[in-house]
């Protein structure tokens, strides 16, 4: 993509925060997902709620919610947004934990970064709470599933 098409690059090539003041205020939502792949022993500790650091899924859920709310502080050039709602769901799957985050706001810019940040921090929290059991865990597949609102409308992952 040529630099002229990159929204966070100014005419001289310097980084810049995108001006959103003229954009329409619309209802916006983004949904992201990710996985923490782990050993059967680590997964059993999650499911049986016997991890030494406590309730892995509950703590990771709170971490994901907090992360969505603080995305503007964590990601350079992200606008701080007045988030209307965040849902972070964690569920055991065959080889680990699946994480899905949904973020909503009424504003001038989307919440894709907030959903992706929520998933990423929740996944890192799962890793932190279980690393004594399985240091080989992998955070994988963090991606945007869908977004709606704004000028570009609705998008869904293929």
N, C-alpha and C positions, 0 to 999 in steps of 0.2 A: 504494500500500500504506500503510495507516495506520501511524503511528510505533510503536504498541504491537506490531505484527507484525514490526518490524525487529529482528533479533537483536543488532545492535551499537549499539542505542540504549536507554539506561536510562529509567526512569520519568519523570525530569525532562527528558528529551530530550538528555542528554549522551551522548557516545560512551563505549562500554565494551567491554571484552574479554568475549566470551561465556564463561560458566562451563561447562566440559566435564567436570568431575570426576565427575559422576554418570552420564555416558554410558558405554555398553558399549564395551569394547575389541573392535574387529573388524578384519578385513583390509580395507583400503581401497585403491582404485586410481582414478586419473583419467588421461584421455588428452585432450590438446589439440592443436590444429594452428594453423598460420599460414603466410603466404606473404610472400616478398620479391619483388615484381615489378620487373623490370629490363630494360635494353636488351640486345639481342643481343650487343653488345660486352662488356658486363659478365658476361653468362652464359657467354660463351666463355672469359673469364678464369678463371671458376670451374671449368668443365669441363676446360679444358686445364691447370689448376693453374699459371697464370702471373700471378696477382695479386701485386703488389709487396710486399704485407704478409704473404704466405705462403699456407698451405693454408686457404682460407676455410672450407670445410666442417668440417675437423678442429678449427680454433680455435673456430668457432661451436658445435660440439658440446660441447666442454669448457666454454665459457661458459654454455651452457644447463644443464649438469649442476651447475655451481657455483651458478648462480642458484636452481635448485630447492632446493638445500641451505640457501640463505641467505634464503629468502622471508620467514621470520619477522622478519628484520632490516630488510627492504625495505618491506613492506606493513604499515602501522599496523594494530594489533588482530589480526594473524595470529598464531596460536600457533606457536612453534618446534616442529617435529616431528622425531621420530627416523625418518628416511626409511630404508626397507629397500632401495629400488632406484630408479634413474632411468635411462631410456633416452631419448636424443635422437637422432632420425634426420633427416638433411637430404638431400634429393634434388633434383637439377635437374629442372625441368619446362619446358614449352614457353616460358614467358615469365618464368622466374625460378627460385626455390628454394622448395620446400615443406618445412616443418618440422613434425615430430610429436614430442611428448614424452609419455612414460608414466611416472607416478610411483606408487610403492607404499609403503604403511606399514601397520603394525599399531598402531592407536591409537584415540583417542576422537574424533577429528575428521578430516575429509576432506582430500585433497591436491589439490583442484581449483586452488587458488591457486598451488601449487608447479608444476603442469603448465603453467598459463598463464604464469607467470613464466619458466619454462624456455624456452618458445617465444618469448616477447617478447624476452628477452635474447639468445637465439641469433639472432633476426632483426635486432636492433640491431647485433650483432657483424658479421653479413653486410654490413649497410649500412656500418658503419665501415670495413671492410676493402676495400670497393669504391667508396667515395664519390669517389675521385679519377677513376674511370672513368665513373660515372653518378650525378650528384647528384639526379637525378629519380626514383630508386628509391622504391618505396612498400611499406611494411609494411602488409599487409592480412589480413583474415579471421581474426584471432586469436580462437579460440573453443574452448569445451569440447566435445569430441565425445562423451565418455561418462564416467560415474563409477559406482563400485560400492562397497558397504559401508555400514555405519551404519544408522540408523533408517529413512532414506528409500530404502534399497535401491539398485537399479540404475536409472540414467537414461541415455538415449541421445539425441543431438541428432536432430531431425527431418530 
